[in-house]
Amino acid sequence: MSEKRFSINDRKLINGPVNNLMQIRPVKYSWAMQLLEQQQNNAWDQREVDLSEDAKQYATGLLTEGNLNSYKKALAFLSNLDGIQLNNLTKNIGKHITSPEVSMCITRQAWEEAQHVLSYAQIIESIGFDPEEIYWMFDTDPVLAEKNEYITRSSEILGTGFSEENFIKAVVANIALEGIYFFNGFLTFYTLERQGLMKNSAKMIQLIQRDEEVHLHLFTNMWKTLRQELPHVFTDKLIAECRELIHLAAQHEIAWGKYIIQDGVLGLTDTIIEGFIQNLADKRLESIGLDILYGVKNPITWFDDASKINLGETNFFEGKNASYVAGGSLEWD
């Protein structure tokens, strides 16, 4: 029996017709194909990042106690977070998407999250840490345990029962995950790099962050598409709940950022952490057309430059040229 043929105009992001053949031509969501191409262009391999110099710095005691504690806590949380997101995409989000091109993006993202888990493992094991200390830090650190538990609950919004409203809130929870929760970890690595410490760990983080930025744009475009296809669902109540999701994400990330620098990290203070995360939260709200919460400027003006990958760099890729396509502007509608 042949599969039923559907018009491109019948396709929807969710609750659309499905024939399981994954025909993507003609394309309905051109932004998804652009994102998929960007994901392909950004392909990289964590095994090519040479961490030997970082391992020497750790072994010779160049990191202060405060820097080392911050590094370990950031690494523990980031390695947990990508695992949470991998399961979220495969078990909660992906199964409800009925657009073949968007489904391909989600599938590609799930692999990239798996690669990030492998990347953090590469850092942990190459530097010389006890893997169990980092992977299972949430067993001994109640602050990390609470944060992991909250994010896991947020990622399981659809587990309480599928509805259009719940899917929209799940999209916002993913915008928070990709666009807020990673950033104190990223900041820790870049702050150490500015001190000449653990520089190749920071190179790995740059590659991971570039992937996460594409993931962020995937979910912001999903939000915009849902607003077009389901305008009746976006009530004032739902909008308020979505803004609250971003607010709570920011509050959790501010608390976490202050916690991981409490032993002393050169150049970072509680006030800087708070402003940095509040500014990020406002950016995420603006990206989906919602009113901002805080109205503060980013106090870490060097962050964007620190996160950029230097194309053509060879010193940390074992002599291989890092000729990846630059992230560039990812503002697709």
Stockholm file with secondary structure:
# STOCKHOLM 1.0

chainA/1-333         MSEKRFSINDRKLINGPVNNLMQIRPVKYSWAMQLLEQQQNNAWDQREVDLSEDAKQYATGLLTEGNLNSYKKALAFLSNLDGIQLNNLTKNIGKHITSPEVSMCITRQAWEEAQHVLSYAQIIESIGFDPEEIYWMFDTDPVLAEKNEYITRSSEILGTGFSEENFIKAVVANIALEGIYFFNGFLTFYTLERQGLMKNSAKMIQLIQRDEEVHLHLFTNMWKTLRQELPHVFTDKLIAECRELIHLAAQHEIAWGKYIIQDGVLGLTDTIIEGFIQNLADKRLESIGLDILYGVKNPITWFDDASKINLGETNFFEGKNASYVAGGSLEWD
#=GR chainA/1-333 SS CCCCCCCGGGCCSBSCCCCSSCCCCSCSCHHHHHHHHHHHHTCCCGGGCCCHHHHHHHHTTCSCHHHHHHHHHHHHHHHHHHHHHHHHIIIIIGGGBCCHHHHHHHHHHHHHHHHHHHHHHHHHHHHTCCHHHHHTGGGTCHHHHHHHHHHHHHHTGGGGCCCHHHHHHHHHHHHHIIIIITHHHHHHHHHHHHTTCSHHHHHHHHHHHHHHHHHHHHHHHHHHHHHHHCGGGCCHHHHHHHHHHHHHHHHHHHHHHHHHTTTCCTTCCHHHHHHHHHHHHHHHHHHTTCCCSCCCCCSCTTHHHHTCCCTTCCTTTTTCCCCCCCCCCCCCC
#=GC SS_cons         CCCCCCCGGGCCSBSCCCCSSCCCCSCSCHHHHHHHHHHHHTCCCGGGCCCHHHHHHHHTTCSCHHHHHHHHHHHHHHHHHHHHHHHHIIIIIGGGBCCHHHHHHHHHHHHHHHHHHHHHHHHHHHHTCCHHHHHTGGGTCHHHHHHHHHHHHHHTGGGGCCCHHHHHHHHHHHHHIIIIITHHHHHHHHHHHHTTCSHHHHHHHHHHHHHHHHHHHHHHHHHHHHHHHCGGGCCHHHHHHHHHHHHHHHHHHHHHHHHHTTTCCTTCCHHHHHHHHHHHHHHHHHHTTCCCSCCCCCSCTTHHHHTCCCTTCCTTTTTCCCCCCCCCCCCCC
//
